Structures are given as C-alpha cells and as structure tokens.
Amino acid sequence: MSGLLILLVVLVVVYLVTGIRVVRQGYVYTIERLGKFTLAATPGLHMIVPFVDRVGRKINMMEQVLDIPGQEIITKDNAMVGVDAVVFFQVLDPGKAAYEVANLTLAIMQLTTTNLRTVMGSMDLDETLSKRDEINAKLLLVIDHATSPWGIKITRIEIKDIRPPADISNAMARQMKAEREKRAQILEAEGLKSAAILKAEGQKQAQILEAEGQREAAFRNAEARERAAQAEAEATRVVSEAIATSGTQALNYFVAQKYTEAMSQFASSPNAKTILFPVEATQLIGSLGGIGELVRDAVGAPQSPAPPQPRGSVPRVAAQPPRPPES
C-alpha cells in the first residue's frame, strides 16, 4: 500500500515537472495541443498538459537584423554593380510567423533580393549612386506589403554599399576631377572679372573726382581773374578820375612813380657797379620835381624855386662812352 502511494506521488511530481514551462522575456512560445496551435505563451510561468500539449515554436519578438549578402545587379544602362543591404524586421503575430511561412528569414532574404534587383534594375547607374533614400523607400513599401500576411513588420531597409566596376570608378574619378577643375577656373575667372570691374569703377571715380577738381579750379581761377579785372577796372577808373580832376600833374605823378621804381630795380642789382642810362638824367630830375609840386599842392605849402642843378652832378652816373666802330 505504501509503495502504491509513493508511486502516485512520483507520478504527480513528474506530471507537474513536465507540465511547467517558463517563457523567457522577448520570446513567445506556441503551444500545440495534439498537433494543433492553441495558445501563444507570453513571457512567464505556464502550465501545460503533459503528453497532450507541447511547445511548437519559440518565436523571437524582438526587432531583428537580417544581412542580405552581396549580389551583382545590372542597371538600366547595362552597368554591373555590386550591392549589399540590411533588413530590420519585427514579429507582431507569433502564430502567423510560426505557421504561415516555413522559413521566415530565408523568405525575407529572397523577397528582398528579388525586389532589390527589380528596383535598381529600373534605374541608371547615376541614379543608383545618388538616390539611395528613394531605393530604400521603394523596397520598404514593397517588402512590408508582401510580408504582412506572415505577421511581421519590416521597419527599415538600408543599402549598405554599392560597388561599381573599376573602369567606371576611374571614369567617375576623372569626371569629378574635371568638374572640380572647371569650378576652380570659373571661380578664378569670376574673381578676375570682379577685380577688373572694381578697378574700372575706381578709375571712373578717380576721373570723375579729377574732372570735378579741375572744374572747381577753373571756376576759382575764373572768379579770381574776374575779381582782378574788377580791381584793375576800379584802379583805372580812379586813375582816370584823378587825371580828369588834376590834369597833367596826376599823370606826371604816375609816370614818375613807375620811372622811379624802374630805376630802383636797376640800382638794387647785385652785379651792377656802374649804371649806364640811355636817357638824360634831367628827365628823372624833372620827374622828381613834378612829384614835389604834386606833394606841395596836396598839403597846400608855398612853392620855392628849386636851386639849379649842374649838369652831370648826379652821383654814380657815368656817360656812356662811344662805341667803337665795327670793322
């Protein structure tokens, strides 16, 4: 009796042990009862019926990365390029992911490869190199729509690398170099053009300022000449009035004044030791006498006869010797 009890206890313990299932975090286990999917066990402790229920698939619910191996693709302009890509996906429905497709990762890989060839094969080489975002968007739209019955979500598709042939790479490098040299020449020409324009503008401004200066100087010179002419006219008018009122005495005064100034210039010459006058000295004395009479008339003093001056008594005056006849 005791042995039967022990056997029952052992059977119960074995039953409990075989019926306990612990699901790890990030995973979902599919429970099959007699071969049919009945339950998706979430993370935690679960009890199943031994020998009736069993764990079918262990589905990873975390976002996964699938590396698409490199492949050769022919573009629209018949260029052969090598392409590598990666696919990010996440399982949303573990039942569909477990039972709607036999090999989930292989199916995603093959679907991505074929659509990658379709999308890039409809584009030129330059477009494949410059429009990666457009290629990624097209692939994401097509593959996500195709895999939605499998209970997964394609979150992102990225083109890792595009490898054109070596000769095309060399041609692209030469093209890039030529383009940069062209830009450098254009920038240099624009710089020279700007410098020439600035130089011409500077010369233009300088000529304008010079012309304005010359015009202002001409205006000032004309104004000065006009004022000088006015002063000369005023002086002439005053002299004319003086001659008209005083008669020949004023005229003799002005003539004697100019004559005396001329004689003083002869006398002030540093190289002149002896002064030779081509005119008689009595003319100068007569002029001086006329000046004296004008002064006396101006101050109202009585006139006194001037003492006779002997001829030839003027100091530092020598008669000019006769010139020898020319042979």
Summary of the structure (lengths in Angstrom):
residues: 327
radius of gyration: 63.6
end to end distance: 191.2
largest distance: 197.7
contacts: 761
relative contact order: 0.06
helix: 57%
strand: 20%
